[in-house]
Amino acid sequence: MADQTLFPDLPLHEWIKTKETLHRYLQIVGKLRMSLMPKQNHWWHITLYVDTVGSTTRPIPNRDFTFIVNFDFIDHQLNVTTSGGERLYFDLVDGLSVADFYNNLKDIFAELNIDFDILSEPYDLSDAIPFDKCHIHHSYDKAAVHNAWKILREVDVILKEFKGRSFSKTCPVQIYWHHLDLVVTRFSGKRGPEMNTTSQVELEAYSHEVISFGFWFGDDTIKEPAFYSYTYPSPKNIDQEPLEPSSAKWVDSNGSPMALLLYKDIKDGKNPQKDILDFLESSYQAGAKLAGWDIKDLEVPKG
């Protein structure tokens, strides 16, 4: 059986209030990174990362120094550290509203002379209450947050192993804070089809052919943690391709097939890491084969 400390239970309904609060915390920090980082392709400059104690921005430039914002999900603190050796923090506790978090962080940035200029609105969440006025979201279950981080920590390692199997252009393993998913994406190098949209987000994200892989804690459509993969543009009949392990399946996602593996179906298995890697590999093979990627040329030799 799996080590329960590595893959703990975390049903969405048991921590949904905390997730709603934490998601907004992460969006605030993610928007700060977006406002100060030099632009990178495919929005890689806006993301957050899993680290040894929680989640981090990695170094962000500001004036003549750099700083890091770090979520510590062991001691439950929000830390800001500068390259000048300054460190300020506040505790993450139940009752800390999104507005409290926003204002605490803004005060720290003012003390450290760090620019703080973001659109104070959540992106694609359950309500549009501005962060600095949001008092309805204030739940912080330390045990649930710690378990969420432990899952991300393990999945981060697995996604990095999978990332290393390909010579293709591949993004860092990173947290996209808009939907709170941990993602890695491979690119074929070919341009994607012209898109009928004015969304700069989508035009940038899907400018080239991709096969994307990720994990998220659930949403209004799939109300539980799951792994997923999709190919863009989606090849015809991809949903007829085999997936591993046997519990994986194809589902509809906004009119296109998406490979799905529920967290609950692998976490108690004999080898969850292998099950996850098998899912990633089988969904990649399905998309790459039908989309005409040069699979052999892109494969990193084993050993």
C-alpha positions as CSV (number, residue, x, y, z in Angstrom):
1,M,0.0,0.0,0.0
2,A,1.1,3.6,-0.6
3,D,2.6,5.7,2.2
4,Q,-0.3,7.8,3.3
5,T,2.1,10.6,4.3
6,L,3.0,11.0,0.6
7,F,-0.5,10.8,-0.9
8,P,-3.0,11.8,1.9
9,D,-6.7,12.0,1.5
10,L,-7.9,15.4,0.5
11,P,-11.5,15.4,-0.8
12,L,-12.4,18.7,-2.2
13,H,-15.6,19.1,-0.2
14,E,-13.7,18.8,3.1
15,W,-11.5,21.8,2.5
16,I,-13.3,23.9,-0.1
17,K,-13.6,27.0,2.1
18,T,-9.9,26.9,2.8
19,K,-9.1,26.2,-0.9
20,E,-11.2,29.3,-1.9
21,T,-9.2,31.4,0.6
22,L,-5.8,30.0,-0.3
23,H,-6.5,30.3,-4.0
24,R,-6.9,34.0,-3.6
25,Y,-3.8,34.3,-1.5
26,L,-1.9,32.6,-4.3
27,Q,-3.5,34.8,-7.0
28,I,-2.4,38.0,-5.1
29,V,1.2,36.8,-5.1
30,G,1.0,35.5,-8.6
31,K,-0.2,38.9,-9.9
32,L,2.7,40.6,-8.1
33,R,5.1,38.3,-9.9
34,M,3.4,39.0,-13.2
35,S,3.7,42.8,-12.6
36,L,7.4,42.8,-12.0
37,M,9.0,39.8,-13.9
38,P,10.4,40.3,-17.4
39,K,8.0,38.8,-19.9
40,Q,8.6,35.2,-21.0
41,N,7.0,33.1,-23.7
42,H,3.7,31.4,-22.9
43,W,3.2,33.2,-19.6
44,W,6.1,31.5,-17.9
45,H,6.9,34.7,-16.1
46,I,3.7,34.7,-14.0
47,T,3.8,31.3,-12.4
48,L,4.6,30.0,-8.9
49,Y,6.7,26.9,-7.9
50,V,6.6,24.1,-5.4
51,D,9.5,24.2,-3.0
52,T,10.9,22.5,0.1
53,V,8.4,24.1,2.5
54,G,5.6,25.3,0.4
55,S,5.4,27.5,-2.7
56,T,7.7,30.2,-4.0
57,T,7.9,33.0,-6.5
58,R,11.7,32.4,-7.0
59,P,13.7,35.7,-7.3
60,I,11.8,38.7,-8.6
61,P,13.7,41.9,-9.7
62,N,12.7,45.2,-8.2
63,R,14.8,48.4,-8.6
64,D,18.4,47.4,-7.7
65,F,17.6,44.2,-5.7
66,T,15.7,41.0,-5.9
67,F,13.2,39.4,-3.5
68,I,11.3,36.2,-3.0
69,V,7.8,35.6,-1.7
70,N,7.5,32.2,0.0
71,F,4.5,30.4,1.4
72,D,5.7,28.2,4.2
73,F,3.1,25.4,4.6
74,I,5.0,23.7,7.5
75,D,5.2,26.7,9.9
76,H,2.3,28.4,8.1
77,Q,3.9,31.8,7.3
78,L,4.1,34.2,4.4
79,N,7.7,35.3,4.1
80,V,9.3,38.0,2.0
81,T,13.1,38.0,1.8
82,T,15.3,40.4,-0.1
83,S,18.8,40.1,-1.6
84,G,19.8,42.7,1.0
85,G,19.1,40.2,3.8
86,E,15.8,41.7,5.0
87,R,13.1,39.3,6.0
88,L,9.5,40.1,7.0
89,Y,6.6,37.7,7.5
90,F,3.2,37.2,8.9
91,D,1.4,34.1,10.1
92,L,-1.2,32.2,8.0
93,V,-4.0,31.4,10.4
94,D,-7.7,30.6,10.4
95,G,-9.6,33.8,10.3
96,L,-7.0,35.7,8.1
97,S,-9.3,37.1,5.4
98,V,-8.2,37.7,1.9
99,A,-8.3,41.5,2.6
100,D,-6.1,41.0,5.7
101,F,-3.6,39.0,3.6
102,Y,-3.6,41.6,0.8
103,N,-3.1,44.5,3.3
104,N,-0.4,42.7,5.3
105,L,1.5,42.0,2.2
106,K,1.1,45.5,0.9
107,D,2.4,46.9,4.2
108,I,5.5,44.6,4.0
109,F,6.2,45.7,0.4
110,A,5.9,49.4,1.4
111,E,8.5,48.8,4.2
112,L,10.9,47.0,1.9
113,N,10.4,49.6,-0.9
114,I,9.0,47.0,-3.3
115,D,6.5,48.1,-6.0
116,F,3.0,46.9,-5.3
117,D,0.7,47.5,-8.3
118,I,-1.8,44.8,-9.3
119,L,-5.3,44.5,-10.5
120,S,-7.0,43.8,-7.1
121,E,-9.6,41.4,-8.5
122,P,-9.7,37.5,-8.5
123,Y,-9.4,35.8,-11.9
124,D,-12.1,33.3,-12.8
125,L,-13.1,32.4,-9.3
126,S,-16.5,32.0,-7.6
127,D,-16.9,35.7,-7.0
128,A,-15.3,39.0,-8.2
129,I,-14.9,40.7,-4.8
130,P,-11.8,42.8,-4.9
131,F,-9.0,41.4,-2.8
132,D,-8.7,44.4,-0.6
133,K,-12.4,44.2,0.2
134,C,-12.8,40.4,0.5
135,H,-13.7,39.4,4.0
136,I,-16.0,36.5,3.3
137,H,-13.1,34.2,2.5
138,H,-11.1,33.7,5.7
139,S,-10.8,29.9,6.3
140,Y,-7.3,28.4,6.8
141,D,-7.2,24.8,7.8
142,K,-3.5,24.2,8.5
143,A,-3.8,20.4,8.2
144,A,-5.6,20.6,4.9
145,V,-3.1,23.1,3.5
146,H,-0.2,21.0,4.6
147,N,-1.7,17.9,3.0
148,A,-2.3,19.8,-0.3
149,W,1.4,20.9,-0.3
150,K,2.5,17.3,0.4
151,I,0.6,16.1,-2.7
152,L,2.0,18.9,-4.8
153,R,5.5,18.1,-3.5
154,E,5.3,14.5,-4.7
155,V,3.6,15.4,-8.0
156,D,6.2,18.0,-8.7
157,V,9.0,15.4,-8.5
158,I,7.0,13.0,-10.8
159,L,6.3,15.7,-13.4
160,K,10.0,16.7,-13.4
161,E,11.0,13.0,-14.0
162,F,8.5,13.0,-16.9
163,K,9.8,16.3,-18.2
164,G,13.3,14.9,-18.5
165,R,12.2,12.2,-20.9
166,S,11.8,14.6,-23.8
167,F,14.1,16.7,-25.9
168,S,11.2,18.9,-26.9
169,K,10.8,22.5,-25.7
170,T,9.2,22.0,-22.3
171,C,8.1,24.5,-19.7
172,P,9.2,24.4,-16.1
173,V,7.0,22.4,-13.8
174,Q,5.0,25.3,-12.4
175,I,1.8,26.4,-10.7
176,Y,-0.6,28.4,-12.8
177,W,-2.4,30.3,-10.1
178,H,-5.4,31.3,-12.1
179,H,-6.8,27.7,-11.8
180,L,-4.4,26.4,-9.2
181,D,-3.0,23.5,-11.1
182,L,0.6,22.1,-11.3
183,V,1.5,21.8,-14.9
184,V,4.2,20.8,-17.4
185,T,3.8,21.3,-21.2
186,R,5.6,19.9,-24.1
187,F,5.8,21.7,-27.5
188,S,6.2,20.1,-31.0
189,G,7.9,23.3,-32.3
190,K,5.2,23.8,-34.9
191,R,2.8,26.7,-35.0
192,G,-0.7,26.1,-33.9
193,P,-3.8,26.9,-36.1
194,E,-5.1,30.4,-36.2
195,M,-7.4,31.0,-33.3
196,N,-10.8,32.7,-33.5
197,T,-10.3,34.7,-30.3
198,T,-9.1,38.1,-29.1
199,S,-7.9,36.7,-25.8
200,Q,-4.3,37.5,-25.4
201,V,-4.0,34.8,-22.8
202,E,-5.2,32.1,-25.2
203,L,-3.3,33.5,-28.2
204,E,0.0,33.4,-26.3
205,A,-0.7,30.0,-24.6
206,Y,-1.7,28.2,-27.8
207,S,0.5,29.9,-30.4
208,H,2.2,26.6,-30.9
209,E,1.2,22.9,-30.8
210,V,1.3,21.5,-27.2
211,I,0.6,18.5,-25.1
212,S,-0.1,19.6,-21.6
213,F,-0.1,17.6,-18.4
214,G,-1.2,18.7,-14.9
215,F,-2.8,18.0,-11.5
216,W,-5.4,20.1,-9.8
217,F,-7.5,19.8,-6.7
218,G,-10.9,19.8,-8.4
219,D,-13.4,22.4,-9.6
220,D,-17.1,22.9,-10.3
221,T,-16.9,20.4,-13.2
222,I,-14.8,17.7,-11.6
223,K,-15.3,17.9,-7.9
224,E,-12.2,16.0,-6.8
225,P,-8.4,15.9,-7.3
226,A,-7.3,14.6,-10.6
227,F,-4.5,14.4,-13.2
228,Y,-5.2,15.5,-16.7
229,S,-3.7,15.8,-20.2
230,Y,-4.8,17.4,-23.4
231,T,-3.4,17.9,-26.9
232,Y,-3.8,21.2,-28.8
233,P,-5.0,21.1,-31.4
234,S,-6.8,18.0,-30.5
235,P,-6.3,15.2,-33.2
236,K,-9.4,13.4,-34.5
237,N,-10.2,10.2,-32.6
238,I,-7.7,10.8,-29.9
239,D,-10.3,9.6,-27.4
240,Q,-10.1,6.1,-29.0
241,E,-6.4,5.8,-28.0
242,P,-5.6,3.6,-25.0
243,L,-4.6,5.1,-21.6
244,E,-2.9,3.7,-18.6
245,P,-3.6,2.7,-15.9
246,S,-6.9,1.1,-16.5
247,S,-8.8,3.6,-14.3
248,A,-7.8,6.5,-16.7
249,K,-10.4,7.6,-19.2
250,W,-11.2,10.2,-21.8
251,V,-13.7,12.9,-20.9
252,D,-15.1,16.0,-22.7
253,S,-13.5,19.3,-21.8
254,N,-15.1,22.3,-23.5
255,G,-15.8,20.3,-26.6
256,S,-12.4,18.5,-26.8
257,P,-11.2,15.2,-25.4
258,M,-9.1,15.3,-22.2
259,A,-7.4,12.4,-20.5
260,L,-8.3,12.1,-16.9
261,L,-7.0,10.1,-13.9
262,L,-8.7,10.6,-10.6
263,Y,-6.3,10.9,-7.6
264,K,-8.5,8.6,-5.5
265,D,-7.9,5.8,-8.0
266,I,-4.1,5.7,-7.6
267,K,-3.3,7.1,-4.2
268,D,-3.8,3.8,-2.3
269,G,-2.2,1.6,-5.0
270,K,1.0,-0.4,-4.8
271,N,2.9,2.1,-6.9
272,P,1.1,5.5,-7.3
273,Q,4.3,7.1,-8.8
274,K,4.4,4.5,-11.6
275,D,0.6,4.8,-12.2
276,I,1.0,8.6,-12.6
277,L,4.0,8.2,-15.0
278,D,2.1,5.6,-17.0
279,F,-0.8,8.0,-17.3
280,L,1.5,10.9,-18.5
281,E,3.3,8.7,-20.9
282,S,0.2,7.0,-22.4
283,S,-1.6,10.4,-22.9
284,Y,1.6,11.8,-24.5
285,Q,1.9,8.9,-26.9
286,A,-1.8,9.2,-27.8
287,G,-1.5,12.9,-28.7
288,A,2.0,12.9,-30.2
289,K,1.2,9.9,-32.5
290,L,-2.0,11.3,-33.9
291,A,-0.6,14.9,-34.2
292,G,2.4,13.7,-36.1
293,W,5.2,14.6,-33.6
294,D,8.5,12.9,-34.2
295,I,8.3,10.8,-31.1
296,K,11.6,8.9,-31.6
297,D,13.6,12.0,-32.3
298,L,12.3,13.7,-29.2
299,E,12.8,10.8,-26.9
300,V,15.7,11.0,-24.4
301,P,17.6,7.7,-24.2
302,K,17.3,5.9,-20.9
303,G,20.3,5.5,-18.7
